[in-house]
């Protein structure tokens, strides 16, 4: 009792006794409220059923039991039947049609015997149309023929035209004044090798210089004169003490062929007697500044570095013979 008295005096001193009275009243009201029973629920409104409907509801149950035959029958489901234990099959995509150009020609293999079947049904046609490919262009070989007029300038009539093949000597192999070496890469310039002591003047270009004329470069439509001095060094148009020759380059005809054998034979046309003269000239005076390419049929001028290498190689070979 002392605890209750002490608590009450504490609340009175603190002026909290009204709160204590409210708490005691609430604690006493809780058991009384929980002991009361809740009101019954309201009854559902009655539905007026007339005539046969009342009789049917009175005689037939709302839920009918399943018959024996209905239990054994397979249930009908919406949509296509599915087996949950069967693996799913990935649908095969429909192949896109191949667009064939109007000028395309379809090439298919002829059918032999019955068409193949897959699972008892005809196999799908897997023939792919083959588009025509561009024809392979054959390699072309360019060929050239040189036509000139060459003879003494003192003659009143022009000398006849002649086709000159590579390394051919003019006017002849016995008395060579010029030797045709070939055409340069531009297919417009013919190169002739001059005999020792021959002096050239005219439309052509002397190489390496006009005073030291080892070869002459001349094009179609140009004319060059060559003075061949006699033993005493004199040259006249009448041939007294020497002879002057005239060279007219009439045309450089260009042709092409796809026949490799024909092109090879044409490029191999060479004067054997003129080859011997050139080899003798190289042995006595040193290598030439040109090189013939058998594949292209063109004459290539050596660079200074390449020419020095050829000269060094020739000098080494000459020393090996002594």
NORNORWO-V832539 format. One record per backbone hydrogen bond with DSSP energy under -0.5 kcal/mol. CO is the residue of the C=O (numbers start at 0). NH is the residue of the N-H. E is the energy in kcal/mol with one decimal. If there is no record, write none. Layout:
co->[CO | CO]
nh->[NH | NH]
e->[E | E]
This chain:
co->[0 | 1 | 2 | 3 | 4 | 5 | 6 | 7 | 8 | 9 | 10 | 10 | 11 | 15 | 16 | 17 | 18 | 19 | 20 | 21 | 22 | 23 | 24 | 25 | 26 | 27 | 28 | 29 | 30 | 31 | 32 | 46 | 49 | 49 | 50 | 50 | 51 | 52 | 53 | 54 | 55 | 61 | 66 | 67 | 68 | 74 | 81 | 82 | 87 | 97 | 100 | 103 | 105 | 115 | 117 | 120 | 123 | 126 | 128 | 139 | 140 | 142 | 144 | 144 | 145 | 146 | 146 | 147 | 148 | 150 | 151 | 159 | 161 | 163 | 164 | 165 | 167 | 169 | 169 | 172 | 174 | 176 | 177 | 178 | 178 | 179 | 181 | 182 | 183 | 187 | 187 | 188 | 189 | 190 | 190 | 191 | 192 | 194 | 198 | 200 | 204 | 206 | 206 | 210 | 211 | 211 | 213 | 214 | 215 | 215 | 216 | 217 | 218 | 221 | 222 | 223 | 224 | 225 | 225 | 226 | 226 | 227 | 229 | 233 | 235 | 238 | 238 | 240 | 242 | 243 | 244 | 245 | 245 | 246 | 246 | 247 | 247 | 248 | 250 | 250 | 252 | 254 | 256 | 257 | 258 | 259 | 260 | 261 | 262 | 263 | 265 | 267 | 268 | 269 | 270 | 271 | 272 | 273 | 274 | 275 | 276 | 277 | 278 | 279 | 280 | 281 | 288 | 290 | 291 | 292 | 292 | 297 | 297 | 299 | 302 | 303 | 304 | 305 | 306 | 307 | 308 | 309 | 310 | 311 | 312 | 313 | 314 | 315 | 316 | 317 | 318]
nh->[4 | 5 | 6 | 7 | 8 | 9 | 10 | 11 | 12 | 13 | 15 | 16 | 14 | 19 | 20 | 21 | 22 | 23 | 24 | 25 | 26 | 27 | 28 | 29 | 30 | 31 | 32 | 33 | 34 | 35 | 35 | 48 | 52 | 53 | 53 | 54 | 55 | 56 | 57 | 58 | 59 | 63 | 70 | 71 | 72 | 76 | 83 | 85 | 89 | 99 | 103 | 105 | 107 | 122 | 120 | 117 | 125 | 128 | 130 | 141 | 256 | 254 | 146 | 252 | 163 | 249 | 250 | 161 | 247 | 245 | 154 | 149 | 147 | 145 | 167 | 270 | 179 | 176 | 177 | 175 | 171 | 194 | 169 | 180 | 192 | 166 | 190 | 298 | 186 | 189 | 219 | 183 | 217 | 180 | 181 | 215 | 178 | 197 | 226 | 224 | 216 | 213 | 214 | 212 | 208 | 213 | 193 | 206 | 191 | 217 | 204 | 189 | 221 | 248 | 202 | 246 | 200 | 227 | 244 | 198 | 228 | 242 | 232 | 229 | 238 | 240 | 241 | 229 | 227 | 152 | 225 | 150 | 247 | 223 | 248 | 148 | 249 | 220 | 146 | 252 | 144 | 142 | 140 | 259 | 262 | 263 | 264 | 265 | 266 | 267 | 268 | 269 | 165 | 271 | 274 | 275 | 276 | 277 | 278 | 279 | 280 | 281 | 282 | 283 | 284 | 285 | 301 | 299 | 293 | 296 | 297 | 292 | 299 | 290 | 306 | 307 | 308 | 309 | 310 | 311 | 312 | 313 | 314 | 315 | 316 | 317 | 318 | 319 | 320 | 320 | 321]
e->[-2.8 | -2.7 | -2.3 | -2.7 | -2.7 | -2.0 | -2.3 | -2.5 | -2.6 | -1.9 | -3.4 | -0.6 | -1.0 | -1.4 | -1.8 | -1.9 | -2.0 | -1.8 | -2.0 | -2.2 | -1.9 | -1.3 | -1.4 | -1.3 | -0.6 | -0.6 | -2.0 | -1.8 | -1.1 | -0.7 | -0.6 | -0.8 | -1.3 | -0.6 | -0.7 | -1.1 | -2.8 | -2.3 | -1.6 | -1.7 | -2.9 | -0.5 | -1.3 | -1.3 | -1.4 | -0.5 | -0.6 | -1.3 | -0.5 | -0.5 | -1.6 | -0.5 | -0.6 | -2.5 | -1.3 | -3.3 | -0.7 | -0.5 | -0.6 | -0.5 | -1.9 | -3.2 | -0.5 | -2.4 | -2.6 | -1.5 | -1.6 | -2.3 | -2.7 | -3.0 | -1.1 | -0.6 | -2.5 | -0.7 | -1.6 | -2.3 | -2.2 | -3.1 | -2.4 | -0.5 | -0.6 | -1.9 | -2.9 | -0.6 | -3.1 | -3.9 | -2.3 | -3.4 | -1.8 | -0.5 | -0.6 | -2.2 | -2.2 | -2.6 | -1.1 | -2.2 | -1.6 | -1.8 | -3.1 | -3.2 | -2.8 | -2.1 | -2.2 | -0.6 | -1.6 | -1.0 | -2.4 | -2.5 | -2.1 | -0.5 | -2.4 | -2.8 | -1.8 | -2.1 | -2.9 | -3.0 | -2.1 | -0.6 | -3.1 | -2.1 | -0.7 | -2.1 | -1.2 | -1.7 | -1.0 | -0.7 | -0.8 | -1.4 | -3.3 | -2.6 | -2.7 | -1.5 | -0.5 | -2.2 | -0.5 | -2.1 | -1.0 | -3.2 | -2.5 | -0.5 | -2.1 | -3.9 | -3.1 | -0.8 | -2.2 | -2.4 | -2.3 | -2.2 | -2.3 | -1.3 | -1.0 | -0.6 | -0.7 | -0.7 | -1.9 | -1.8 | -1.6 | -2.2 | -2.4 | -2.1 | -2.1 | -2.6 | -2.1 | -1.9 | -3.1 | -1.7 | -2.7 | -3.2 | -0.7 | -2.3 | -0.8 | -2.8 | -0.5 | -2.7 | -2.9 | -2.2 | -1.8 | -2.0 | -2.4 | -2.5 | -2.1 | -2.4 | -2.3 | -2.1 | -2.1 | -2.1 | -2.1 | -1.5 | -0.6 | -0.9 | -1.4]
